[in-house]
Amino acid sequence: MKIRALIVDDEPLARQRVRLLLGEGPDVEVIGESGDGFEAVDQIQATRPDLLFLDVQMPDMDGFEVLRRVPRALLPVVIFTTAYDRHALRAFAVNALDYLLKPFKPTRFKEAVQRARELIANKQASVAARGLLSLLGQTPAPAGQLTRLAVKTPGKVTFVELHQIQAIEAAGKYAVVHVGCSPHGSPQNHVLRETMNSLESHLPPQRFLRISRSVIVNLDQVQELQPMFKGENLVVLKNGKRYPTTRPIREIQERLQFW
């Protein structure tokens, strides 16, 4: 059986080296590469690799944050790669995972892959990844446990409480978060470098509902439901915004009654 591997590193040469070393083994297939953490989260959820080579230090999102954003059920076996020898890294080897300190030697690489191979054979991937994060005091938040969103803007990071969110709309690889009005009375929109799938998996499902491929609404912000012609329906928010929905109106009504 082939081991499906994903390589995540912001340095192209580092990704190339891992790919070349993996080429020496017949049982590992590289199914993709990623140069940043946001793309990595999407790829992990889309491809569900068995083995992940993950750089610790990356711009915008480090390797630990990548793992925290992936649903626990999808966590693969992780081999960290890093140019920094920190105290925490010394503990990886005794916690059913491994790390490679750049520049790593081929023999060391083979040892790490063999350990990963044994974990995969024993179906201990998610257990191992959770154990690592627990060891570091950074246990991954289960899907639906976010309490607020961190929005990066030039020169600062703004925290948006979930109750402030009215709706979230897709915009390519980004998401636009609509919140209440500013002190000056104008609506506030925040752009996140997140996909709808990623956001949906981390928002509390009892509070937020994806009503179409491109829209997630805060159930507390829904004012009314409007049946339209030919089976089309609209969700109307308290701010007057109307969104078409592909969900049956009865399903949304039931969710609203119990929220």
N, C-alpha and C positions, 0 to 999 in steps of 0.2 A: 504494500500500500504506500502510495506517495504521500509525503509530508508536504503540505501546502504552506509556503512561507511568504511573509510580507516584510519588506525592508523599509524602515523609516529612519531617515537621517537627512539633515539639511545640507550635508556636504555630498555632492555628486560622486567625488572620488571615493568617499567612504562607502557609499552604496555599491559602487562598482567593485570594490575589494571584497565585500561580503558576497556579492553575486559570483565572483570568480572563484572564491574558496568553496562556495556551495556547489559549484560545477564539478568539483572533484568527487562528489558523492552521488550515487545513482538514485537515492530514495527521497531527495528533497527537490521540490519544484517551486521556483520563485513565481508567484502569481501576481506580484505587483510591487511598486516602489512608491514612496511618498517623501516629499521634501519638507513637509511641515505638519504640525500636530493636528490642525483642523482637518486637513485632507486625510490624515491617518485615521482619525476617528470614523470618518465616513467610509473609508476603505475597509476597515475592520468589520464594521457592521454590514457592509455590502458583500464582502468576499468570505468572511468568517474563516480566517487562516488558522492553521494548527499551530504555527510557530511565528513569533514576531521578533525581529531584530529591531530594537528600539533605542534611539539615541536619547540620552538623558537631557543634555543641554541643547535646546532649540529655541529660536526666536518665537515670541508670542505665547507658546505653550510648551512646557517641558514634558518629558516622557511620563512622569507620574500623573500629570493632569490628563494626559491622553488616556491612561488606564482608568482614571476616575470617571471619565465621560463615557466609557464603554459599558453597556449593560453587563452585569456579572456573568450571565449565562453565555456571553460571547467572548469572555476573556481567554486568550490563547496562552500557550507556553511562551514566556518572555525571556529573551536574552538581551540584557542591556548592553549598549556600547557607549563608552564615554572617554573623554580625554582627561577627566578629573577624578583623582583618587580621593574620595571622601570616606569618612569613617563608616557611614551607612553602607557603602559598597562592600566593605569587608564582611558584612553579615550575609550578603546574598548567597554565597556559596554553601552556607549551612542551612538555607531555607528553601531547598528544592528548586532554586533558580540559579542563574549564573550571570556574570557580567564579563565584558571584554574591555580591558583598558587599552585605549589606542596609544601607540600602534601595536596591535596584538599579533602574535606569531601564529602561523598555521597550525602548529600542534595544540596551542591553547584554544584556538577556534574549534578544532575537531573535538576536543574534550567537552566544550560547551554544547556543541551540537549533539554529541552522544548523550549527555545528560538530558537534553530536551527530548531526544528520541525515546528515552526510557520513560519520561513523564507522559508523553503522548501515548505510548503503548499501554501504560497503566491508567490512562484516562484521568490524569490528575492535573490538567491544565488550569482550570479555573480555581481549584483549591490552592495551587501553587502561587498564582498571581495574587489572590486575596491574602495569602499568608505573607507575601512580601510587603504589601501595602500596610498590613496590620503591624508588621515588624517595624516599619518606619513611622508608625503613628499616623498614617494617612489612609485609613480604610476607605474604600470607595463608597461614595454615597449611592445607595440603591436608586434605581429609576423612580422618579416621582418624589424625591426628597429635597429638591431645591427649595430654598426659602426666598431667594432673590437672585437677580441677574446682574453680573458685572459687565458694564458697557464701557469700552475704551474709547475715549475721545482725545483729541490733541491736548496733551498736557495734564490729563487727569483720567481717573476711572470713576464712573458714576454707577451707583448701586440702585437698582430698580426693584422695589418690593413687588412680590407677585400680585398683591391685591390691587396695585396701581395699573397693572396691565389690562388693557381692554381687548386687544386682539393682536395677533402676530400674522404677518403676511410674508409669503415667499417672494424673493427677488433674486432669481438665479441661485448662486451659491451662498447668498446672504439671506438674512431675515430682518424684516422691519418690525420693530416692537412699538405698538401704539399705546401710549399711556395717557393719563389725564392731562389737563391743561396746566401750563406753567403759571407762576404767580402773575404774569402779565396777561393771562387769558388765552394764550395761543396753544394749540395742541402740540404735544411733544412726541417726536418719533426718534427712535434709536436704531441704528443699524448694527447687527451682529454678524460676525463671520461664522455663521452656524447654518446648517441645513435644517429643514423642517423635521426630518426624521430624527435628528439628534436632539433637537429641542423637545419634540413630543415625548421622547423616551425618558427625559429628565424632569418634565413638568408633572405635578400631581394630577393623576388622571381623574380624581374626584372633583377637581376645580377647573380643569381645562379640557376642551373637546375639539378635536380636529374635525371641522365640518366639511372640508373639501381638501383636495390635494395641496392647495396653496394657502389655506386659512385655518388658524387655531383661535378659538375665542375663549375668553374668561366667562364661565357660566354665570357668574354673579353679575356680569355686565349685560346679559341678554334681557331685552325689554319685551320682545314678542316674536312670534313665528307667523309668517305669512305664506299660506299656500298660494301658488301661482298656477298658471296654465300649463298643461301638458306634463304634469307631475313635478314641475319645478317649484322650489320653495326658497324663501328668504329668511335669514336670521337678522333681526333688527336689534341693534345694541342701544343702550340708554343714551349714547351720544348721537343717535340718529343714523349711524353708519349701517348700511345694508349689505349683507353678504349672501350670495347664492350658496346653497348647500347641496351636496350630493348624498347626504344622509337622509334616511326616511324621517319625516317630521315627527312621527310618533316616537321614534327612538330618542330624538332630542327632547321632546316633551317629557318623556319619562325621566331622563337625566336631570332635567330642571326641577321636576317635582321632588326628587330625593336629594337635591343640593341645598 
